[in-house]
């Protein structure tokens, strides 16, 4: 969550994750699990921490819904063979960090 004078962890995580995914996808044609799994887990963990901090389940719920909507929107494209599994997992990780707004 962005705070005045603070660090926006969501923007940093998404920016670094996207840069690494871009490099590996262009270089090897893959987005690896060693990137997507930790990014996904850290996104959920961050939203859980925000939920405790705010005393509300809204950040965690938004994170879970963001990942779930990404799976629903892009999972079927993977099943049809038009998108790789790493792409779908990466988009789920972005959803875990950014919630439904992403």
N, C-alpha and C positions, 0 to 999 in steps of 0.2 A: 504494500500500500504506500502510495506517495505521501510523504510528509514534508512540510516546509523545512527546507534545509537538510533533509534526510536523503537517503539513497532509495531509489525505487527498485527494489529487488526483482520485481516482475519484469520490468523493462530490461534489466541487466541479464537475467536468466534467459529470456526469450531472444535477446540480441546475440548473446554468446552461443546459445544452442543453435540458432538459425545459421550463424556464420560457420560453425563446425559442420552442420548438416549440409550446407551448400558446398563446402570444400570436399567432404567425403563423397557426396553425390556426383559432383563434377569429376572428381579424380577416379573413383572406383565404381560409380554407378549405383552406390548403396548408401543407405542411412542405417548405421549399425545399431544393434541393441545396446552396446556399451554407452551409447549416447542417449537413446530414447528411454530406456528403463530408468536410469538415475534421474533424468530430467522429469519424467512422469512422477516418480516417487517424491522428489524434492518439491514439485508443484503441489502435490497433495499435502505434504508435510508443512509447507509454508502456509497453505490455506487453513490447515488445522491449527497452527500456531496463531494465525490471525483470528480464528474463531475463539480460541481461549482468551486472547488479548481483548477482543471486543465483547466477549460474553454473549456471543450470538453464533448460531450455526450457519448463518448466511454465507460467509466466505467458503466454508467447506462444501456446502450444498452447491454453490455456484461452480466450484472447481470440479466436483463429481459430475454435475450436469454438463459442463463444458467438455469434459473428456467423453462422456456418453454421447453427446450430440455429434462430436467429431467422428466417433465410431459409426454411428447411424448414417451420417452423411457420406462418409468415405469408405466404410467397410464393404459395402456392396460393390463399389467400383473395383476394389481389390479382388473380390470374389469373381468378378467378371474378367479379371486379368488386365485391366487397364491402368492399374496403379500398384506399386509395390507395397509390401507389408510394412516396410520401414517408414514409408511416407505416411501411412495411416497411423502408425504408432507415434510418429513425430507430431502429427496434428493433434492426436489425443493428449500428448504431453503439453503442447501449447494451450489446449483447452483446460488442462489441469492448472496451469499457471494463470491464465487470463480469465477463466470462467466463461460464462455464456457470451460475454461481450466480444470475445475473440473468436 
